[in-house]
Amino acid sequence: MKRFVNFRPAVLFALCIGLGAGLAYISSYHSFPMWWLIAAVPVTAAFIIVFIIRRSVKNIIITAVSVALFLYGACGICLKLGAYSDTSLADGANYTVSGAVYEKSFTENGEYIKIDSLAADGKLTDGCMIVYLDDDYGEFCDVGYTVTFSAQVYVSSPFAYGHTSSTRLLEDVRYTAYPSGALSSDYGFSLFGSINSSVRSLFFDNLDKDSAAICYAMFTGNTEYIEASTMDSFRYGGVAHIFAVSGQHIALVYGLLSFFLKKLRTPAALSAVICIAVVFFYTGVCGFALSAVRSAIMCAVASVVQLMRGKYDGLSSVAISFTVITLVNPLNIISIGFQLSVAAVAGIAILNGPICRLLGRIKIPQKVSSAVSVTLSAQVATFPILLSGFGYVSWASLGLNIIFVPVISAIFLIMFPCTLLALIIPPLAQILLLVFSVPFELVTSILVTIHAEEALISGFNFGPFVILYFVAVFIISGMVNLKFRWRAVAAVLLAAVIAVGIVLKSFVPAGGVRVVASAYYGGSYAVLFKTEEGNVLVVSEEPSAYDISTLLTENGAEDISAVVILGGDESLFAYNLLGFECDEVYVNFTNINIQPFRGVTVHYEREFEVCGINFEYISGNDITADCAGATVGISCGSEVNIPSCDLLIAADSTGNCSCAEAVFFDKTNFAYNVYDCGDLQFIAKDGTITAEGHFSRKGALL
């Protein structure tokens, strides 16, 4: 009799450490006590008793290791989050800070550095700090320099506004600083930083700015120098992963070096050691980016597994890699990059064979079917993660990955040795760089002209149903020993449950209105109204385009019928910050009727009706909305000027407003508050407003 599933200890170990870390993270996010850990005791005891009776020493060892990994993942998350929240600096206080620069880059608002080995007012401090620099920030600094400056320091919260910055958590960046004056710096040698700077200078001194930015990003993973529109073309085409120094880059470097060593008849073990060492050195040149380090570990594990077994087992290899990386830092499980890497490799391991055989049956040439099956396997496995993490997936990415990834991989194989030679022999730099920069320019121009943004799938995410999605994929892959018809039936039933769940998540009841309150740092407030007639977005005058984009995609509201802007005299220009276009915009101005935006009608009425909702400006920062007979008041100012409403959504005070319920954007330790709970949802219907049932991070049932 066949087993239901072919047992792999490595997969069980990965599931145990991942489950422990995931449950602990969810518990910490929602402030739940960790009493559920006690359940591990009777469950473990029951298994061990059964195996003792059966005299199965092997199963006893596997059970003990599985439980140990489960507890390690759970306790590791708790310790990491506890250490991150244990800060020695006071939020908003001024300090004289010094530290060593380990990363320097910039955003659209200017340059920033990240520093470790922190000292504040002469006292050593745990954690790292991100420092945003003015245009004239003082003495020059780069990776390896030690900097000193005076600044107001802000303490980071791991879960503010429902957002989790995995990069900050994984890098232990606990503080943010804005220097109040010029900073001073002392030169410090950094081998990896010096090589990275040399690579950057090599590209930018010998190529035009756009080509240099793309080549530098491809080589090091740093995309900050690429124009936003160009980067969007790669993202919308689903091929932006070529700039993340991850599995593809590491595998190419490893494969290229392995090929040359094999030609030199180097012993397999020595070749693996040399290749792994070079791969880790390369990750150092890339600034030990998290994606690069994780991929290097996965590459090393796969190499060792292949040496020890002789036969490569893809699923066991990715499971071992997952376990090792999670052992290094359990918080890796929250990184979208790590999730995508694991999902892509695991998807290829379990789906590539069945898809390839299916394509072979319909007489598709072997080389074509192989390329299609690998890409499709990775796409199927990463689909829900991409939707949840970025809000969209491009249906064109399958074709573009099949066409462009092999081309770009070939270019990178030429790029890597040419760049090394150009660094060693500078006079040949311009000739060597042209060999790969010209093909890169051609690929970029094609992607820009394709307009892949028109091929995006968005407007929903799987939420908790992602578990059912992966169960369905696992069943249909053939990893479960059932006849095909039963596997197909199970997969179809799970797909139906997922579809119904997703529809219900974003469903707007007949005659009702869904109200979603959202916020982020710096007074970026937004309230989304979803009705059967359309969507209306109310924003403060300093909106965050990224967070509003996330709000809209997560709630299936990319098509906005009207934008209502709250604020003072400059509020009209907040429209330019939204990051999307809308035909109808409402602002609270009187005796003005200017139309500054092409294709956009700006309304200045005090009272107006949009999508069945009656709005009335009370002041520049205050507005009421009559939704299905219930009144929602929104206040983005320091004072609330709304006399009464059923539901008030305000910054952190109700003022003199008479309201049945209050929601706060910023106020903490309160049942209905966005800072602690993340986005809050309500349903207005038949003159009443009810909260969508979920738990806040403070444990209150909403």
HUCORSUL-V383706 format. One record per residue. N is the residue number from 1. RES is the residue in three letters. PHI is phi in whole degrees, -180 to 180 (999 if undefined). Layout:
BEGIN
n->[N:N]
res->[RES:RES]
phi->[PHI:PHI]
END
This chain:
BEGIN
n->[1:2:3:4:5:6:7:8:9:10:11:12:13:14:15:16:17:18:19:20:21:22:23:24:25:26:27:28:29:30:31:32:33:34:35:36:37:38:39:40:41:42:43:44:45:46:47:48:49:50:51:52:53:54:55:56:57:58:59:60:61:62:63:64:65:66:67:68:69:70:71:72:73:74:75:76:77:78:79:80:81:82:83:84:85:86:87:88:89:90:91:92:93:94:95:96:97:98:99:100:101:102:103:104:105:106:107:108:109:110:111:112:113:114:115:116:117:118:119:120:121:122:123:124:125:126:127:128:129:130:131:132:133:134:135:136:137:138:139:140:141:142:143:144:145:146:147:148:149:150:151:152:153:154:155:156:157:158:159:160:161:162:163:164:165:166:167:168:169:170:171:172:173:174:175:176:177:178:179:180:181:182:183:184:185:186:187:188:189:190:191:192:193:194:195:196:197:198:199:200:201:202:203:204:205:206:207:208:209:210:211:212:213:214:215:216:217:218:219:220:221:222:223:224:225:226:227:228:229:230:231:232:233:234:235:236:237:238:239:240:241:242:243:244:245:246:247:248:249:250:251:252:253:254:255:256:257:258:259:260:261:262:263:264:265:266:267:268:269:270:271:272:273:274:275:276:277:278:279:280:281:282:283:284:285:286:287:288:289:290:291:292:293:294:295:296:297:298:299:300:301:302:303:304:305:306:307:308:309:310:311:312:313:314:315:316:317:318:319:320:321:322:323:324:325:326:327:328:329:330:331:332:333:334:335:336:337:338:339:340:341:342:343:344:345:346:347:348:349:350:351:352:353:354:355:356:357:358:359:360:361:362:363:364:365:366:367:368:369:370:371:372:373:374:375:376:377:378:379:380:381:382:383:384:385:386:387:388:389:390:391:392:393:394:395:396:397:398:399:400:401:402:403:404:405:406:407:408:409:410:411:412:413:414:415:416:417:418:419:420:421:422:423:424:425:426:427:428:429:430:431:432:433:434:435:436:437:438:439:440:441:442:443:444:445:446:447:448:449:450:451:452:453:454:455:456:457:458:459:460:461:462:463:464:465:466:467:468:469:470:471:472:473:474:475:476:477:478:479:480:481:482:483:484:485:486:487:488:489:490:491:492:493:494:495:496:497:498:499:500:501:502:503:504:505:506:507:508:509:510:511:512:513:514:515:516:517:518:519:520:521:522:523:524:525:526:527:528:529:530:531:532:533:534:535:536:537:538:539:540:541:542:543:544:545:546:547:548:549:550:551:552:553:554:555:556:557:558:559:560:561:562:563:564:565:566:567:568:569:570:571:572:573:574:575:576:577:578:579:580:581:582:583:584:585:586:587:588:589:590:591:592:593:594:595:596:597:598:599:600:601:602:603:604:605:606:607:608:609:610:611:612:613:614:615:616:617:618:619:620:621:622:623:624:625:626:627:628:629:630:631:632:633:634:635:636:637:638:639:640:641:642:643:644:645:646:647:648:649:650:651:652:653:654:655:656:657:658:659:660:661:662:663:664:665:666:667:668:669:670:671:672:673:674:675:676:677:678:679:680:681:682:683:684:685:686:687:688:689:690:691:692:693:694:695:696:697:698:699:700:701:702]
res->[MET:LYS:ARG:PHE:VAL:ASN:PHE:ARG:PRO:ALA:VAL:LEU:PHE:ALA:LEU:CYS:ILE:GLY:LEU:GLY:ALA:GLY:LEU:ALA:TYR:ILE:SER:SER:TYR:HIS:SER:PHE:PRO:MET:TRP:TRP:LEU:ILE:ALA:ALA:VAL:PRO:VAL:THR:ALA:ALA:PHE:ILE:ILE:VAL:PHE:ILE:ILE:ARG:ARG:SER:VAL:LYS:ASN:ILE:ILE:ILE:THR:ALA:VAL:SER:VAL:ALA:LEU:PHE:LEU:TYR:GLY:ALA:CYS:GLY:ILE:CYS:LEU:LYS:LEU:GLY:ALA:TYR:SER:ASP:THR:SER:LEU:ALA:ASP:GLY:ALA:ASN:TYR:THR:VAL:SER:GLY:ALA:VAL:TYR:GLU:LYS:SER:PHE:THR:GLU:ASN:GLY:GLU:TYR:ILE:LYS:ILE:ASP:SER:LEU:ALA:ALA:ASP:GLY:LYS:LEU:THR:ASP:GLY:CYS:MET:ILE:VAL:TYR:LEU:ASP:ASP:ASP:TYR:GLY:GLU:PHE:CYS:ASP:VAL:GLY:TYR:THR:VAL:THR:PHE:SER:ALA:GLN:VAL:TYR:VAL:SER:SER:PRO:PHE:ALA:TYR:GLY:HIS:THR:SER:SER:THR:ARG:LEU:LEU:GLU:ASP:VAL:ARG:TYR:THR:ALA:TYR:PRO:SER:GLY:ALA:LEU:SER:SER:ASP:TYR:GLY:PHE:SER:LEU:PHE:GLY:SER:ILE:ASN:SER:SER:VAL:ARG:SER:LEU:PHE:PHE:ASP:ASN:LEU:ASP:LYS:ASP:SER:ALA:ALA:ILE:CYS:TYR:ALA:MET:PHE:THR:GLY:ASN:THR:GLU:TYR:ILE:GLU:ALA:SER:THR:MET:ASP:SER:PHE:ARG:TYR:GLY:GLY:VAL:ALA:HIS:ILE:PHE:ALA:VAL:SER:GLY:GLN:HIS:ILE:ALA:LEU:VAL:TYR:GLY:LEU:LEU:SER:PHE:PHE:LEU:LYS:LYS:LEU:ARG:THR:PRO:ALA:ALA:LEU:SER:ALA:VAL:ILE:CYS:ILE:ALA:VAL:VAL:PHE:PHE:TYR:THR:GLY:VAL:CYS:GLY:PHE:ALA:LEU:SER:ALA:VAL:ARG:SER:ALA:ILE:MET:CYS:ALA:VAL:ALA:SER:VAL:VAL:GLN:LEU:MET:ARG:GLY:LYS:TYR:ASP:GLY:LEU:SER:SER:VAL:ALA:ILE:SER:PHE:THR:VAL:ILE:THR:LEU:VAL:ASN:PRO:LEU:ASN:ILE:ILE:SER:ILE:GLY:PHE:GLN:LEU:SER:VAL:ALA:ALA:VAL:ALA:GLY:ILE:ALA:ILE:LEU:ASN:GLY:PRO:ILE:CYS:ARG:LEU:LEU:GLY:ARG:ILE:LYS:ILE:PRO:GLN:LYS:VAL:SER:SER:ALA:VAL:SER:VAL:THR:LEU:SER:ALA:GLN:VAL:ALA:THR:PHE:PRO:ILE:LEU:LEU:SER:GLY:PHE:GLY:TYR:VAL:SER:TRP:ALA:SER:LEU:GLY:LEU:ASN:ILE:ILE:PHE:VAL:PRO:VAL:ILE:SER:ALA:ILE:PHE:LEU:ILE:MET:PHE:PRO:CYS:THR:LEU:LEU:ALA:LEU:ILE:ILE:PRO:PRO:LEU:ALA:GLN:ILE:LEU:LEU:LEU:VAL:PHE:SER:VAL:PRO:PHE:GLU:LEU:VAL:THR:SER:ILE:LEU:VAL:THR:ILE:HIS:ALA:GLU:GLU:ALA:LEU:ILE:SER:GLY:PHE:ASN:PHE:GLY:PRO:PHE:VAL:ILE:LEU:TYR:PHE:VAL:ALA:VAL:PHE:ILE:ILE:SER:GLY:MET:VAL:ASN:LEU:LYS:PHE:ARG:TRP:ARG:ALA:VAL:ALA:ALA:VAL:LEU:LEU:ALA:ALA:VAL:ILE:ALA:VAL:GLY:ILE:VAL:LEU:LYS:SER:PHE:VAL:PRO:ALA:GLY:GLY:VAL:ARG:VAL:VAL:ALA:SER:ALA:TYR:TYR:GLY:GLY:SER:TYR:ALA:VAL:LEU:PHE:LYS:THR:GLU:GLU:GLY:ASN:VAL:LEU:VAL:VAL:SER:GLU:GLU:PRO:SER:ALA:TYR:ASP:ILE:SER:THR:LEU:LEU:THR:GLU:ASN:GLY:ALA:GLU:ASP:ILE:SER:ALA:VAL:VAL:ILE:LEU:GLY:GLY:ASP:GLU:SER:LEU:PHE:ALA:TYR:ASN:LEU:LEU:GLY:PHE:GLU:CYS:ASP:GLU:VAL:TYR:VAL:ASN:PHE:THR:ASN:ILE:ASN:ILE:GLN:PRO:PHE:ARG:GLY:VAL:THR:VAL:HIS:TYR:GLU:ARG:GLU:PHE:GLU:VAL:CYS:GLY:ILE:ASN:PHE:GLU:TYR:ILE:SER:GLY:ASN:ASP:ILE:THR:ALA:ASP:CYS:ALA:GLY:ALA:THR:VAL:GLY:ILE:SER:CYS:GLY:SER:GLU:VAL:ASN:ILE:PRO:SER:CYS:ASP:LEU:LEU:ILE:ALA:ALA:ASP:SER:THR:GLY:ASN:CYS:SER:CYS:ALA:GLU:ALA:VAL:PHE:PHE:ASP:LYS:THR:ASN:PHE:ALA:TYR:ASN:VAL:TYR:ASP:CYS:GLY:ASP:LEU:GLN:PHE:ILE:ALA:LYS:ASP:GLY:THR:ILE:THR:ALA:GLU:GLY:HIS:PHE:SER:ARG:LYS:GLY:ALA:LEU:LEU]
phi->[999:-72:-70:-61:-137:-68:-74:-127:-55:-61:-67:-61:-63:-64:-63:-67:-70:-68:-65:-61:-67:-66:-64:-66:-66:-62:-63:-67:-61:-96:59:-83:-67:-93:-64:-62:-63:-62:-61:-66:-68:-65:-63:-62:-61:-62:-63:-64:-62:-61:-73:-65:-60:-83:57:-104:-64:-59:-69:-64:-64:-62:-63:-63:-65:-62:-66:-62:-67:-58:-68:-63:-61:-66:-69:-62:-63:-61:-67:-65:-68:-64:-67:-64:-80:-88:-103:-97:-102:-83:-65:84:-84:-98:-140:-96:-113:-137:-177:-97:-77:-114:-157:-136:-159:-153:-117:-65:-96:133:-81:-147:-129:-117:-127:-124:51:-70:-138:-120:53:84:-106:-63:-133:-72:92:-120:-141:-103:-121:-91:-102:-75:-59:-113:-93:116:-68:-64:-147:-151:-58:102:-73:-104:-115:-136:-162:-107:-161:-86:-108:-117:-87:-82:-103:-69:-131:-64:58:76:-98:-119:-89:-63:-64:-64:-65:-70:-89:60:-84:-96:-135:-126:-137:-126:-55:-87:-150:-71:-101:-109:-143:-122:-67:-136:-74:-134:-58:-67:-64:-66:-66:-60:-64:-66:-64:-61:-63:-57:-70:-76:-84:-118:-129:-67:-58:-66:-65:-63:-63:-68:-65:-65:-65:-65:-82:-115:87:-88:-98:-64:-90:-81:-58:-58:-65:-67:-64:-63:-62:-69:-65:-65:-82:74:-122:-66:-64:-67:-94:-91:-69:-132:-55:-63:-62:-62:-63:-67:-62:-62:-65:-63:-67:-62:-62:-67:-67:-66:-64:-86:60:-75:-55:-57:-64:-65:-60:-63:-62:-63:-63:-65:-63:-65:-60:-69:-64:-63:-63:-66:-62:-83:79:50:-56:-58:-64:-68:-63:-62:-68:-64:-64:-61:-65:-64:-63:-60:-65:-66:-60:-66:-66:-76:-97:83:-118:-84:-110:-59:-68:-66:-64:-68:-67:-64:-61:-58:-64:-63:-66:-71:-64:-62:-156:-56:-68:-58:-64:-89:-79:-63:-60:-67:-60:-66:-62:-65:-63:-64:-67:-65:-61:-64:-63:-102:-108:-59:-60:-60:-67:-63:-66:-63:-67:-65:-67:-99:64:-81:-53:-59:-65:-69:-63:-65:-65:-65:-67:-63:-65:-66:-61:-66:-65:-62:-72:-97:-52:-69:-70:-62:-62:-73:-82:-120:87:-157:-138:-93:-71:-81:-64:-60:-66:-66:-68:-64:-84:-86:-61:-61:-65:-67:-62:-64:-64:-65:-62:-81:-63:-61:-68:-64:-65:-62:-65:-66:-69:-80:-123:-53:-60:-92:-58:-62:-69:-65:-71:-66:-58:-111:-72:-65:-60:-62:-62:-65:-61:-63:-63:-67:-64:-67:-79:-69:58:-68:-64:-82:-116:-90:-105:-155:98:-158:-143:-80:57:-67:-73:-62:-64:-64:-60:-70:-63:-62:-62:-63:-66:-72:-70:99:-73:-97:-82:-129:-64:-57:-63:-73:-66:-65:-62:-62:-65:-66:-63:-64:-62:-65:-62:-62:-61:-63:-62:-66:-63:-65:-61:-108:-70:-105:-61:-56:75:-113:-135:-94:-117:-122:-100:-139:-159:-154:-55:80:74:-88:-112:-152:-131:-106:-111:-109:-129:-68:-90:157:-121:-123:-115:-106:-131:-80:-80:-128:-75:-99:-60:-64:-72:-69:-60:-63:-58:-70:-68:-68:-112:60:-129:-65:-89:-97:-75:-155:-115:-111:-110:-103:143:-94:-65:-95:-63:-56:-78:-65:-58:-67:-93:-71:86:-148:-104:-146:-74:-120:-128:-121:-135:-102:-114:-121:59:-132:-148:-91:-126:-82:-114:-71:77:-126:-99:-98:-105:-122:-73:-78:-124:-159:-124:-138:52:81:-109:-95:-103:-146:-71:-91:-157:-59:-101:-129:-150:-117:-134:-88:-112:51:89:-112:-104:-110:-105:-125:-132:-108:-99:-76:-123:-97:-110:-93:-68:-161:-171:-80:-133:-104:-115:-138:-63:-155:-153:-90:58:-101:-76:-94:-136:-75:-136:-129:-120:-115:-73:-112:-63:-102:56:-137:-53:-99:-143:-71:-60:-82:-101:83:-57:-112:-122:-137:-117:-104:-161:54:80:-126:-126:-124:-82:-68:-69:-159:-93:-81:-72:-96:91:-85:-81:-99]
END
